[in-house]
Amino acid sequence: MQWSSEALIIGTRRHGETSLIIEVMTAERGRWLGLVRGGRSRRFKAVLQPGNSVLATWRARLDEHLGTFTVEPLVARAAALIEDRRRLFLAQLVSAHLRLLPERDPHGRLYARALALIEEDGDALTLGAGLARFELLLLDELGFGLDLASCAATGATEDLVYVSPKTGRAVSAAAGEPHRAKLLALPGFLTTAREPDAAAVADALALTGYFLSVHVWNARGTAPPPTRDSLIAALL
């Protein structure tokens, strides 16, 4: 068995005295693990860093085996990420989110969004809004997508300002007013072309964080990535 693809490195761990097991994300094959022999050598040190893109070739005798990777560098981002704390936290968080996906399950939209977000060179609000949109897509790809197209109570498509924490569906201002204390805020930039401000970005990340906690972290008995709080603090 063999395949080759452009891949984003999202994680590494030591194996034996000289090798590494790397975890990559590809558009066609999703999250994939494999062994890089000699991966801890000086030759590979700068290449096998999370956030970098490589041309990865995977080989194994049988498809269910771990297999081995050979890699060639394509885009080296790690050094630039280290120089910018916000972008470093962002790349670490995106990688942690991608590791939530099942192995060998393609998620082309999420891969493209991850690359765009890691390469985004905008200001703090742009990065925060991009992260919120990425987390919404992540929830959708994991099977827990929110329904923000119309009001759960009335079917209205205008003036959607809340989200039900129970159903993940949007609620209009009029329908939600009697229950506003129990509802989550729905920032306008998630459903319209409205430009986000700091409060809207904070609300958006609180919204996605709530549903990630309910459906993913709590359900799996894991804690949220610590870089998420650090990144939000750095952005806002």
MDAnalysis code that builds the backbone (N, CA, C; Angstrom):
import MDAnalysis as mda
import numpy as np

u = mda.Universe.empty(708, n_residues=236, atom_resindex=np.repeat(np.arange(236), 3), trajectory=True)
u.add_TopologyAttr("name", ["N", "CA", "C"] * 236)
u.add_TopologyAttr("resid", np.arange(1, 237))
u.add_TopologyAttr("resname", ["MET", "GLN", "TRP", "SER", "SER", "GLU", "ALA", "LEU", "ILE", "ILE", "GLY", "THR", "ARG", "ARG", "HIS", "GLY", "GLU", "THR", "SER", "LEU", "ILE", "ILE", "GLU", "VAL", "MET", "THR", "ALA", "GLU", "ARG", "GLY", "ARG", "TRP", "LEU", "GLY", "LEU", "VAL", "ARG", "GLY", "GLY", "ARG", "SER", "ARG", "ARG", "PHE", "LYS", "ALA", "VAL", "LEU", "GLN", "PRO", "GLY", "ASN", "SER", "VAL", "LEU", "ALA", "THR", "TRP", "ARG", "ALA", "ARG", "LEU", "ASP", "GLU", "HIS", "LEU", "GLY", "THR", "PHE", "THR", "VAL", "GLU", "PRO", "LEU", "VAL", "ALA", "ARG", "ALA", "ALA", "ALA", "LEU", "ILE", "GLU", "ASP", "ARG", "ARG", "ARG", "LEU", "PHE", "LEU", "ALA", "GLN", "LEU", "VAL", "SER", "ALA", "HIS", "LEU", "ARG", "LEU", "LEU", "PRO", "GLU", "ARG", "ASP", "PRO", "HIS", "GLY", "ARG", "LEU", "TYR", "ALA", "ARG", "ALA", "LEU", "ALA", "LEU", "ILE", "GLU", "GLU", "ASP", "GLY", "ASP", "ALA", "LEU", "THR", "LEU", "GLY", "ALA", "GLY", "LEU", "ALA", "ARG", "PHE", "GLU", "LEU", "LEU", "LEU", "LEU", "ASP", "GLU", "LEU", "GLY", "PHE", "GLY", "LEU", "ASP", "LEU", "ALA", "SER", "CYS", "ALA", "ALA", "THR", "GLY", "ALA", "THR", "GLU", "ASP", "LEU", "VAL", "TYR", "VAL", "SER", "PRO", "LYS", "THR", "GLY", "ARG", "ALA", "VAL", "SER", "ALA", "ALA", "ALA", "GLY", "GLU", "PRO", "HIS", "ARG", "ALA", "LYS", "LEU", "LEU", "ALA", "LEU", "PRO", "GLY", "PHE", "LEU", "THR", "THR", "ALA", "ARG", "GLU", "PRO", "ASP", "ALA", "ALA", "ALA", "VAL", "ALA", "ASP", "ALA", "LEU", "ALA", "LEU", "THR", "GLY", "TYR", "PHE", "LEU", "SER", "VAL", "HIS", "VAL", "TRP", "ASN", "ALA", "ARG", "GLY", "THR", "ALA", "PRO", "PRO", "PRO", "THR", "ARG", "ASP", "SER", "LEU", "ILE", "ALA", "ALA", "LEU", "LEU"])
u.atoms.positions = np.array([
    [0.845, -1.188, 0.000],
    [0.000, 0.000, 0.000],
    [0.880, 1.238, 0.000],
    [0.502, 2.231, -0.798],
    [1.289, 3.460, -0.858],
    [0.424, 4.606, -1.363],
    [0.657, 5.794, -0.807],
    [0.050, 7.010, -1.336],
    [0.950, 8.192, -1.027],
    [0.790, 9.280, -1.785],
    [1.531, 10.519, -1.557],
    [0.567, 11.690, -1.590],
    [0.789, 12.673, -0.716],
    [-0.104, 13.823, -0.654],
    [0.576, 14.962, 0.094],
    [0.145, 16.178, -0.220],
    [0.527, 17.304, 0.629],
    [-0.138, 17.123, 1.983],
    [0.605, 17.385, 3.054],
    [0.083, 17.113, 4.392],
    [0.530, 18.186, 5.371],
    [-0.363, 18.504, 6.305],
    [-0.070, 19.426, 7.393],
    [0.306, 18.612, 8.624],
    [1.481, 18.874, 9.191],
    [1.886, 18.159, 10.405],
    [1.126, 18.736, 11.595],
    [0.434, 17.862, 12.333],
    [-0.362, 18.325, 13.468],
    [0.100, 17.719, 14.790],
    [1.082, 16.831, 14.759],
    [1.576, 16.262, 16.004],
    [2.725, 15.307, 15.768],
    [3.566, 15.144, 16.784],
    [4.676, 14.188, 16.729],
    [4.855, 13.566, 18.114],
    [5.403, 12.368, 18.135],
    [5.823, 11.763, 19.405],
    [6.998, 10.829, 19.144],
    [7.845, 10.691, 20.127],
    [9.058, 9.889, 19.985],
    [8.720, 8.410, 19.867],
    [9.562, 7.721, 19.118],
    [9.429, 6.269, 18.987],
    [10.829, 5.685, 18.958],
    [11.159, 4.893, 19.970],
    [12.498, 4.346, 20.040],
    [13.527, 5.441, 20.283],
    [14.752, 5.176, 19.893],
    [15.842, 6.101, 20.162],
    [16.012, 7.157, 19.073],
    [15.580, 6.865, 17.858],
    [15.896, 7.773, 16.751],
    [14.702, 8.186, 15.908],
    [13.568, 7.532, 16.081],
    [12.444, 7.756, 15.161],
    [11.335, 8.590, 15.786],
    [10.420, 9.026, 14.937],
    [9.239, 9.766, 15.359],
    [8.001, 9.156, 14.717],
    [6.918, 9.171, 15.459],
    [5.610, 8.932, 14.853],
    [4.993, 10.310, 14.619],
    [4.680, 10.605, 13.373],
    [4.078, 11.902, 13.069],
    [2.602, 11.717, 12.731],
    [1.859, 12.745, 13.023],
    [0.424, 12.788, 12.759],
    [0.197, 13.929, 11.777],
    [-0.432, 13.613, 10.650],
    [-0.624, 14.629, 9.623],
    [-2.102, 14.707, 9.258],
    [-2.447, 15.804, 8.603],
    [-3.801, 15.984, 8.068],
    [-3.677, 16.232, 6.579],
    [-4.436, 15.481, 5.792],
    [-4.448, 15.666, 4.343],
    [-5.882, 15.908, 3.879],
    [-6.002, 16.489, 2.709],
    [-7.338, 16.779, 2.177],
    [-8.077, 15.500, 1.808],
    [-7.366, 14.539, 1.199],
    [-8.032, 13.366, 0.636],
    [-8.170, 12.220, 1.626],
    [-7.244, 12.125, 2.596],
    [-7.212, 10.954, 3.461],
    [-7.393, 11.279, 4.939],
    [-7.571, 12.543, 5.257],
    [-7.844, 12.926, 6.625],
    [-6.635, 12.816, 7.531],
    [-6.900, 12.522, 8.794],
    [-5.843, 12.423, 9.808],
    [-5.165, 11.066, 9.695],
    [-3.833, 11.084, 9.632],
    [-3.097, 9.843, 9.372],
    [-1.812, 9.835, 10.195],
    [-1.457, 8.680, 10.722],
    [-0.225, 8.513, 11.492],
    [0.735, 7.599, 10.755],
    [2.028, 7.817, 10.989],
    [3.031, 6.952, 10.400],
    [4.384, 7.208, 11.042],
    [5.277, 6.274, 10.851],
    [6.610, 6.330, 11.437],
    [7.594, 6.976, 10.470],
    [8.405, 7.901, 10.977],
    [9.515, 8.456, 10.212],
    [10.798, 7.921, 10.830],
    [11.460, 7.042, 10.114],
    [12.705, 6.475, 10.640],
    [13.785, 7.555, 10.653],
    [14.470, 7.671, 11.789],
    [15.479, 8.715, 11.919],
    [14.880, 10.102, 12.048],
    [13.607, 10.172, 12.411],
    [12.905, 11.457, 12.456],
    [13.411, 12.414, 13.518],
    [14.199, 11.917, 14.471],
    [14.730, 12.801, 15.517],
    [16.131, 13.310, 15.172],
    [16.584, 13.040, 13.974],
    [17.918, 13.483, 13.565],
    [17.921, 14.975, 13.259],
    [19.103, 15.552, 13.175],
    [19.249, 16.970, 12.848],
    [18.645, 17.286, 11.486],
    [18.724, 16.342, 10.582],
    [18.192, 16.539, 9.232],
    [16.704, 16.857, 9.243],
    [15.967, 16.207, 10.146],
    [14.511, 16.354, 10.161],
    [14.006, 17.339, 11.213],
    [14.889, 17.826, 12.060],
    [14.455, 18.611, 13.212],
    [13.600, 19.808, 12.813],
    [14.013, 20.561, 11.808],
    [13.263, 21.755, 11.399],
    [12.062, 21.423, 10.533],
    [12.069, 20.230, 9.933],
    [10.994, 19.853, 9.004],
    [9.782, 19.309, 9.737],
    [10.023, 18.411, 10.701],
    [8.930, 17.707, 11.365],
    [8.421, 18.492, 12.566],
    [7.932, 19.690, 12.288],
    [7.379, 20.564, 13.320],
    [5.899, 20.815, 13.016],
    [5.027, 20.712, 14.038],
    [3.614, 21.025, 13.804],
    [3.451, 22.416, 13.184],
    [2.570, 22.502, 12.205],
    [2.361, 23.753, 11.478],
    [3.030, 23.776, 10.130],
    [4.012, 22.909, 9.911],
    [4.677, 22.829, 8.611],
    [3.871, 21.957, 7.659],
    [3.992, 22.239, 6.367],
    [3.410, 21.382, 5.337],
    [4.524, 20.616, 4.634],
    [4.263, 19.345, 4.363],
    [5.245, 18.484, 3.712],
    [4.562, 17.681, 2.617],
    [5.373, 17.172, 1.700],
    [4.901, 16.146, 0.773],
    [5.187, 14.819, 1.447],
    [4.135, 14.130, 1.843],
    [4.269, 12.900, 2.612],
    [3.939, 11.696, 1.735],
    [4.798, 10.700, 1.791],
    [4.545, 9.428, 1.113],
    [4.463, 8.339, 2.173],
    [3.330, 7.678, 2.218],
    [3.089, 6.633, 3.228],
    [3.154, 5.274, 2.571],
    [3.815, 4.339, 3.243],
    [3.936, 2.972, 2.737],
    [3.678, 1.982, 3.866],
    [3.025, 0.884, 3.537],
    [2.820, -0.209, 4.494],
    [2.480, -1.468, 3.716],
    [2.770, -2.613, 4.309],
    [2.445, -3.869, 3.630],
    [0.937, -4.079, 3.573],
    [0.269, -3.735, 4.692],
    [-1.185, -3.829, 4.739],
    [-1.761, -2.480, 5.151],
    [-2.961, -2.185, 4.705],
    [-3.570, -0.888, 4.957],
    [-3.764, -0.618, 6.445],
    [-4.008, -1.666, 7.242],
    [-4.281, -1.455, 8.669],
    [-3.009, -1.261, 9.483],
    [-1.845, -1.399, 8.891],
    [-0.593, -1.200, 9.612],
    [-0.316, 0.282, 9.836],
    [0.538, 0.577, 10.839],
    [0.947, 1.960, 11.079],
    [1.642, 2.522, 9.857],
    [2.575, 1.784, 9.287],
    [3.260, 2.223, 8.082],
    [4.342, 3.250, 8.361],
    [5.065, 3.601, 7.325],
    [6.152, 4.576, 7.428],
    [5.914, 5.734, 6.481],
    [6.388, 6.911, 6.905],
    [6.347, 8.107, 6.075],
    [7.755, 8.447, 5.604],
    [7.863, 8.892, 4.358],
    [8.998, 9.692, 3.916],
    [8.444, 11.071, 3.606],
    [9.191, 12.099, 3.947],
    [8.661, 13.455, 3.820],
    [9.661, 14.366, 3.115],
    [9.102, 15.321, 2.383],
    [9.883, 16.385, 1.773],
    [9.253, 17.713, 2.177],
    [10.048, 18.696, 2.607],
    [9.462, 19.969, 3.049],
    [8.801, 20.726, 1.903],
    [7.636, 21.317, 2.192],
    [6.933, 22.160, 1.222],
    [6.822, 23.599, 1.726],
    [6.209, 23.776, 2.896],
    [6.040, 25.108, 3.476],
    [6.478, 25.051, 4.937],
    [7.519, 25.811, 5.262],
    [8.027, 25.846, 6.640],
    [7.430, 27.058, 7.356],
    [6.525, 26.795, 8.287],
    [5.861, 27.873, 9.022],
    [6.326, 27.956, 10.466],
    [6.939, 26.900, 10.977],
    [7.193, 26.779, 12.419],
    [7.996, 27.957, 12.961],
    [9.042, 28.376, 12.251],
    [9.890, 29.459, 12.754],
    [9.101, 30.759, 12.879],
    [8.280, 31.062, 11.863],
    [7.473, 32.286, 11.914],
    [6.425, 32.215, 13.017],
    [5.874, 31.031, 13.245],
    [4.866, 30.876, 14.299],
    [5.467, 31.140, 15.678],
    [6.687, 30.679, 15.888],
    [7.333, 30.858, 17.186],
    [7.533, 32.341, 17.500],
    [7.696, 33.156, 16.473],
    [7.935, 34.585, 16.675],
    [6.655, 35.366, 16.970],
    [5.509, 34.766, 16.789],
    [4.221, 35.445, 16.998],
    [3.376, 34.579, 17.926],
    [3.250, 34.996, 19.188],
    [2.577, 34.169, 20.178],
    [1.141, 33.844, 19.776],
    [0.426, 34.810, 19.225],
    [-0.959, 34.549, 18.841],
    [-1.042, 33.485, 17.763],
    [-0.223, 33.607, 16.746],
    [-0.253, 32.635, 15.650],
    [0.244, 31.267, 16.115],
    [1.187, 31.250, 17.052],
    [1.651, 29.980, 17.591],
    [0.533, 29.280, 18.349],
    [-0.152, 29.996, 19.242],
    [-1.279, 29.415, 19.962],
    [-2.355, 28.944, 18.988],
    [-2.590, 29.736, 17.946],
    [-3.614, 29.384, 16.967],
    [-3.263, 28.088, 16.252],
    [-2.016, 27.948, 15.803],
    [-1.594, 26.729, 15.114],
    [-1.680, 25.527, 16.048],
    [-1.311, 25.714, 17.310],
    [-1.390, 24.613, 18.277],
    [-2.838, 24.201, 18.511],
    [-3.730, 25.174, 18.608],
    [-5.137, 24.864, 18.851],
    [-5.766, 24.195, 17.637],
    [-5.473, 24.694, 16.441],
    [-5.994, 24.070, 15.221],
    [-5.532, 22.616, 15.138],
    [-4.276, 22.367, 15.456],
    [-3.758, 20.995, 15.437],
    [-4.493, 20.123, 16.454],
    [-4.707, 20.650, 17.659],
    [-5.439, 19.897, 18.681],
    [-6.857, 19.587, 18.229],
    [-7.504, 20.548, 17.580],
    [-8.860, 20.322, 17.072],
    [-8.868, 19.240, 15.993],
    [-7.898, 19.272, 15.095],
    [-7.861, 18.274, 14.025],
    [-7.616, 16.874, 14.575],
    [-6.935, 16.787, 15.706],
    [-6.699, 15.472, 16.302],
    [-7.959, 14.874, 16.930],
    [-9.038, 15.649, 16.989],
    [-10.320, 15.122, 17.451],
    [-11.003, 14.266, 16.386],
    [-10.579, 14.404, 15.154],
    [-11.228, 13.701, 14.049],
    [-10.845, 12.226, 14.055],
    [-11.736, 11.369, 13.585],
    [-11.373, 9.954, 13.461],
    [-10.252, 9.781, 12.444],
    [-9.409, 8.784, 12.662],
    [-8.306, 8.535, 11.739],
    [-8.825, 8.096, 10.367],
    [-8.104, 8.544, 9.348],
    [-8.293, 8.088, 7.965],
    [-9.690, 8.380, 7.430],
    [-10.266, 9.474, 7.902],
    [-11.590, 9.900, 7.459],
    [-11.434, 11.274, 6.808],
    [-11.653, 11.399, 5.504],
    [-11.363, 12.673, 4.827],
    [-12.289, 13.799, 5.272],
    [-11.696, 14.964, 5.474],
    [-12.439, 16.176, 5.815],
    [-11.809, 17.335, 5.050],
    [-12.065, 17.356, 3.750],
    [-11.407, 18.320, 2.869],
    [-11.694, 19.766, 3.225],
    [-12.935, 20.073, 3.596],
    [-13.280, 21.459, 3.938],
    [-12.534, 21.912, 5.176],
    [-12.437, 21.037, 6.154],
    [-11.766, 21.390, 7.398],
    [-10.264, 21.547, 7.186],
    [-9.687, 20.698, 6.343],
    [-8.261, 20.819, 6.021],
    [-7.985, 22.160, 5.357],
    [-8.813, 22.540, 4.385],
    [-8.612, 23.818, 3.692],
    [-8.781, 24.992, 4.653],
    [-9.777, 24.917, 5.537],
    [-10.008, 25.993, 6.500],
    [-8.854, 26.079, 7.499],
    [-8.310, 24.943, 7.891],
    [-7.180, 24.939, 8.831],
    [-5.972, 25.628, 8.221],
    [-5.647, 25.303, 6.981],
    [-4.508, 25.941, 6.316],
    [-4.722, 27.446, 6.197],
    [-5.929, 27.847, 5.793],
    [-6.220, 29.275, 5.631],
    [-6.083, 30.008, 6.963],
    [-6.520, 29.373, 8.034],
    [-6.469, 30.012, 9.344],
    [-5.031, 30.123, 9.848],
    [-4.236, 29.078, 9.665],
    [-2.848, 29.118, 10.099],
    [-2.058, 30.168, 9.318],
    [-2.412, 30.360, 8.061],
    [-1.692, 31.312, 7.226],
    [-2.272, 32.726, 7.295],
    [-3.383, 32.900, 7.995],
    [-4.020, 34.214, 8.113],
    [-3.072, 35.207, 8.785],
    [-2.945, 36.371, 8.178],
    [-2.033, 37.389, 8.706],
    [-2.800, 38.630, 9.146],
    [-4.056, 38.448, 9.536],
    [-4.891, 39.582, 9.900],
    [-4.702, 39.994, 11.343],
    [-5.549, 40.934, 11.766],
    [-5.466, 41.423, 13.137],
    [-6.157, 40.442, 14.087],
    [-6.181, 40.805, 15.372],
    [-6.697, 39.901, 16.393],
    [-8.163, 39.535, 16.162],
    [-8.983, 40.502, 15.758],
    [-10.399, 40.210, 15.529],
    [-10.586, 39.275, 14.350],
    [-9.784, 39.449, 13.315],
    [-9.872, 38.566, 12.149],
    [-9.510, 37.142, 12.531],
    [-8.452, 36.990, 13.325],
    [-8.049, 35.659, 13.768],
    [-9.109, 35.035, 14.670],
    [-9.663, 35.828, 15.585],
    [-10.691, 35.311, 16.488],
    [-11.941, 34.885, 15.744],
    [-12.374, 35.711, 14.793],
    [-13.556, 35.362, 14.003],
    [-13.291, 34.122, 13.164],
    [-12.082, 34.019, 12.614],
    [-11.730, 32.844, 11.828],
    [-11.726, 31.581, 12.667],
    [-11.247, 31.685, 13.897],
    [-11.254, 30.532, 14.794],
    [-12.680, 30.096, 15.105],
    [-13.562, 31.051, 15.370],
    [-14.956, 30.704, 15.673],
    [-15.602, 29.976, 14.488],
    [-15.356, 30.464, 13.275],
    [-15.919, 29.804, 12.090],
    [-15.323, 28.404, 11.924],
    [-14.027, 28.270, 12.210],
    [-13.383, 26.962, 12.124],
    [-14.003, 25.991, 13.125],
    [-14.249, 26.454, 14.346],
    [-14.835, 25.576, 15.357],
    [-16.271, 25.206, 15.014],
    [-17.014, 26.114, 14.381],
    [-18.363, 25.765, 13.916],
    [-18.294, 24.648, 12.877],
    [-17.349, 24.774, 11.941],
    [-17.192, 23.738, 10.923],
    [-16.733, 22.425, 11.553],
    [-15.849, 22.495, 12.540],
    [-15.399, 21.291, 13.243],
    [-16.589, 20.572, 13.879],
    [-17.454, 21.310, 14.565],
    [-18.639, 20.696, 15.161],
    [-19.492, 20.013, 14.091],
    [-19.650, 20.678, 12.960],
    [-20.440, 20.113, 11.874],
    [-19.815, 18.822, 11.347],
    [-18.491, 18.839, 11.152],
    [-17.799, 17.662, 10.618],
    [-17.812, 16.499, 11.609],
    [-17.893, 16.810, 12.904],
    [-17.968, 15.762, 13.920],
    [-19.394, 15.247, 14.123],
    [-20.353, 15.865, 13.440],
    [-21.736, 15.429, 13.538],
    [-22.582, 16.176, 14.544],
    [-22.065, 17.336, 15.012],
    [-22.791, 18.114, 16.020],
    [-23.031, 19.544, 15.531],
    [-23.288, 19.691, 14.253],
    [-23.450, 21.016, 13.669],
    [-24.619, 21.785, 14.256],
    [-24.451, 23.101, 14.350],
    [-25.526, 23.968, 14.831],
    [-26.408, 24.379, 13.660],
    [-27.686, 24.568, 13.921],
    [-28.634, 25.018, 12.904],
    [-28.914, 26.493, 13.143],
    [-28.237, 27.351, 12.372],
    [-28.341, 28.792, 12.567],
    [-29.091, 29.479, 11.440],
    [-29.809, 28.707, 10.628],
    [-30.457, 29.272, 9.445],
    [-31.809, 29.906, 9.748],
    [-32.515, 29.400, 10.759],
    [-33.852, 29.917, 11.048],
    [-34.171, 29.710, 12.518],
    [-35.186, 30.439, 12.975],
    [-35.586, 30.376, 14.378],
    [-36.258, 29.043, 14.683],
    [-35.818, 28.408, 15.757],
    [-36.398, 27.125, 16.141],
    [-37.863, 27.243, 16.529],
    [-38.267, 28.407, 17.030],
    [-39.641, 28.569, 17.517],
    [-40.605, 29.037, 16.441],
    [-40.145, 29.949, 15.559],
    [-41.062, 30.578, 14.599],
    [-40.717, 30.306, 13.143],
    [-39.518, 29.823, 12.855],
    [-39.085, 29.623, 11.480],
    [-38.556, 30.880, 10.824],
    [-38.551, 32.005, 11.551],
    [-38.072, 33.268, 10.990],
    [-36.579, 33.167, 10.647],
    [-36.176, 33.886, 9.613],
    [-34.770, 33.886, 9.191],
    [-34.085, 35.216, 9.466],
    [-34.807, 36.170, 10.044],
    [-34.254, 37.478, 10.349],
    [-34.150, 37.664, 11.863],
    [-33.250, 38.564, 12.267],
    [-33.110, 38.948, 13.672],
    [-32.828, 37.748, 14.570],
    [-31.929, 36.869, 14.112],
    [-31.539, 35.701, 14.905],
    [-30.402, 36.116, 15.836],
    [-30.668, 36.127, 17.136],
    [-29.683, 36.663, 18.075],
    [-29.348, 35.705, 19.212],
    [-30.013, 34.557, 19.264],
    [-29.757, 33.581, 20.330],
    [-29.564, 32.188, 19.733],
    [-29.018, 31.291, 20.569],
    [-28.926, 29.866, 20.235],
    [-29.377, 29.080, 21.454],
    [-30.210, 28.079, 21.233],
    [-30.652, 27.227, 22.334],
    [-29.507, 26.301, 22.747],
    [-29.135, 26.288, 24.025],
    [-28.072, 25.383, 24.472],
    [-28.497, 23.915, 24.453],
    [-29.785, 23.662, 24.375],
    [-30.278, 22.285, 24.354],
    [-30.290, 21.702, 22.945],
    [-30.697, 22.516, 21.963],
    [-30.881, 21.988, 20.609],
    [-29.814, 22.458, 19.627],
    [-29.089, 23.526, 19.955],
    [-28.128, 24.072, 19.007],
    [-28.780, 24.791, 17.851],
    [-30.034, 25.212, 18.013],
    [-30.748, 25.915, 16.953],
    [-30.862, 27.397, 17.281],
    [-30.909, 28.207, 16.234],
    [-31.026, 29.648, 16.401],
    [-32.412, 30.013, 16.927],
    [-32.478, 31.169, 17.612],
    [-33.735, 31.690, 18.141],
    [-33.762, 33.180, 17.854],
    [-34.904, 33.681, 17.396],
    [-35.025, 35.102, 17.084],
    [-35.124, 35.930, 18.360],
    [-34.906, 37.238, 18.201],
    [-34.960, 38.132, 19.352],
    [-36.336, 38.092, 20.012],
    [-37.400, 38.123, 19.195],
    [-38.751, 38.154, 19.757],
    [-39.087, 36.856, 20.476],
    [-38.766, 35.728, 19.858],
    [-39.107, 34.441, 20.459],
    [-38.244, 34.150, 21.686],
    [-37.019, 34.653, 21.687],
    [-36.114, 34.327, 22.770],
    [-36.158, 35.264, 23.951],
    [-36.770, 36.425, 23.794],
    [-36.740, 37.442, 24.846],
    [-37.214, 36.914, 26.204],
    [-38.288, 36.138, 26.283],
    [-38.722, 35.657, 27.605],
    [-37.738, 34.678, 28.250],
    [-36.848, 34.110, 27.441],
    [-35.939, 33.074, 27.954],
    [-34.480, 33.473, 27.775],
    [-34.211, 34.743, 27.587],
    [-32.878, 35.183, 27.189],
    [-31.789, 34.768, 28.186],
    [-32.135, 34.670, 29.464],
    [-31.133, 34.310, 30.469],
    [-30.632, 32.878, 30.298],
    [-31.421, 32.047, 29.635],
    [-31.046, 30.649, 29.447],
    [-30.440, 30.378, 28.072],
    [-30.401, 31.394, 27.210],
    [-29.946, 31.204, 25.840],
    [-28.523, 31.725, 25.653],
    [-27.851, 31.225, 24.626],
    [-26.518, 31.680, 24.265],
    [-26.621, 32.762, 23.207],
    [-25.685, 33.705, 23.238],
    [-25.697, 34.782, 22.251],
    [-25.234, 34.264, 20.892],
    [-25.896, 34.726, 19.834],
    [-25.513, 34.405, 18.461],
    [-24.994, 35.674, 17.796],
    [-23.684, 35.839, 17.655],
    [-23.140, 37.043, 17.020],
    [-23.538, 37.123, 15.550],
    [-23.860, 38.330, 15.111],
    [-24.351, 38.509, 13.755],
    [-23.369, 38.105, 12.674],
    [-22.064, 38.206, 12.929],
    [-21.108, 37.915, 11.857],
    [-21.072, 36.431, 11.487],
    [-21.633, 35.565, 12.338],
    [-21.665, 34.142, 12.011],
    [-22.752, 33.807, 10.995],
    [-23.737, 34.658, 10.848],
    [-24.850, 34.365, 9.930],
    [-25.040, 35.431, 8.865],
    [-24.365, 36.568, 8.997],
    [-24.490, 37.655, 8.020],
    [-23.100, 38.163, 7.667],
    [-23.070, 39.188, 6.831],
    [-21.788, 39.784, 6.423],
    [-21.333, 40.866, 7.399],
    [-21.972, 40.966, 8.537],
    [-21.622, 41.988, 9.521],
    [-20.187, 41.820, 10.004],
    [-19.482, 42.925, 10.188],
    [-18.111, 42.881, 10.682],
    [-18.118, 42.631, 12.193],
    [-17.251, 41.759, 12.681],
    [-17.240, 41.466, 14.113],
    [-16.502, 42.523, 14.918],
    [-16.958, 42.754, 16.145],
    [-16.185, 43.531, 17.098],
    [-15.720, 42.575, 18.201],
    [-15.005, 43.098, 19.184],
    [-14.427, 42.237, 20.211],
    [-15.500, 41.474, 20.984],
    [-16.609, 42.147, 21.302],
    [-17.679, 41.485, 22.054],
    [-18.288, 40.346, 21.247],
    [-18.455, 40.573, 19.949],
    [-19.045, 39.541, 19.093],
    [-18.118, 38.338, 18.977],
    [-16.825, 38.574, 18.854],
    [-15.870, 37.470, 18.775],
    [-15.863, 36.680, 20.088],
    [-15.902, 37.381, 21.210],
    [-15.951, 36.702, 22.507],
    [-17.214, 35.846, 22.621],
    [-18.355, 36.380, 22.171],
    [-19.600, 35.612, 22.209],
    [-19.519, 34.387, 21.300],
    [-18.914, 34.556, 20.132],
    [-18.808, 33.447, 19.182],
    [-17.952, 32.323, 19.745],
    [-16.846, 32.671, 20.383],
    [-15.967, 31.648, 20.949],
    [-16.582, 31.012, 22.198],
    [-17.395, 31.774, 22.927],
    [-18.137, 31.180, 24.043],
    [-19.175, 30.183, 23.516],
    [-19.792, 30.518, 22.391],
    [-20.796, 29.643, 21.785],
    [-20.168, 28.326, 21.321],
    [-19.105, 28.419, 20.539],
    [-18.477, 27.195, 20.040],
    [-17.844, 26.408, 21.185],
    [-17.265, 27.118, 22.164],
    [-16.674, 26.430, 23.306],
    [-17.704, 25.645, 24.101],
    [-18.910, 26.205, 24.241],
    [-19.964, 25.513, 24.975],
    [-20.298, 24.179, 24.306],
    [-20.514, 24.199, 22.987],
    [-20.925, 22.970, 22.308],
    [-19.771, 21.989, 22.140],
    [-18.555, 22.476, 22.035],
    [-17.411, 21.559, 22.041],
    [-17.291, 20.871, 23.398],
    [-17.539, 21.617, 24.472],
    [-17.503, 21.017, 25.799],
    [-18.571, 19.947, 25.949],
    [-19.783, 20.258, 25.548],
    [-20.901, 19.323, 25.730],
    [-20.727, 18.065, 24.881],
    [-20.416, 18.256, 23.606],
    [-20.440, 17.121, 22.673],
    [-19.099, 16.418, 22.497],
    [-18.007, 17.088, 22.834],
    [-16.691, 16.506, 22.537],
    [-15.873, 16.299, 23.810],
    [-15.457, 17.385, 24.455],
    [-14.535, 17.241, 25.580],
    [-15.172, 16.501, 26.755],
    [-16.341, 16.937, 27.197],
    [-16.988, 16.250, 28.318],
    [-17.384, 14.826, 27.940],
    [-17.870, 14.668, 26.720],
    [-18.315, 13.344, 26.282],
    [-17.156, 12.354, 26.218],
    [-15.968, 12.840, 25.929],
    [-14.791, 11.964, 25.836],
    [-13.988, 11.933, 27.128],
    [-14.423, 12.697, 28.112],
    [-13.710, 12.729, 29.378],
    [-12.355, 13.395, 29.286],
    [-12.235, 14.392, 28.411],
    [-10.978, 15.115, 28.242],
    [-11.183, 16.592, 28.550],
    [-10.083, 17.269, 28.816],
    [-10.135, 18.703, 29.088],
    [-9.952, 19.468, 27.781],
    [-10.483, 20.698, 27.697],
    [-10.226, 21.534, 26.529],
    [-8.727, 21.795, 26.390],
    [-8.228, 21.992, 25.184],
    [-6.809, 22.317, 25.017],
    [-6.461, 23.583, 25.795],
    [-5.428, 23.573, 26.610],
    [-5.082, 24.771, 27.391],
    [-4.729, 25.962, 26.509],
    [-4.298, 25.691, 25.294],
    [-3.950, 26.795, 24.392],
    [-5.183, 27.601, 23.984],
    [-6.370, 27.027, 24.134],
    [-7.558, 27.767, 23.706],
    [-7.777, 29.000, 24.574],
    [-7.732, 28.827, 25.892],
    [-7.892, 29.967, 26.791],
    [-6.747, 30.960, 26.606],
    [-5.543, 30.461, 26.415],
    [-4.386, 31.348, 26.217],
    [-4.555, 32.166, 24.942],
    [-5.049, 31.523, 23.897],
    [-5.236, 32.232, 22.627],
    [-6.332, 33.277, 22.748],
    [-7.447, 32.925, 23.365],
    [-8.542, 33.887, 23.507],
    [-8.090, 35.094, 24.310],
    [-7.311, 34.849, 25.374],
    [-6.786, 35.958, 26.168],
    [-5.857, 36.829, 25.336],
    [-5.040, 36.205, 24.489],
    [-4.115, 36.970, 23.652],
    [-4.841, 37.772, 22.587],
    [-5.956, 37.244, 22.098],
    [-6.702, 37.927, 21.041],
    [-7.593, 39.029, 21.594],
    [-8.166, 38.821, 22.784],
    [-9.194, 39.731, 23.267],
    [-8.767, 40.506, 24.512],
])
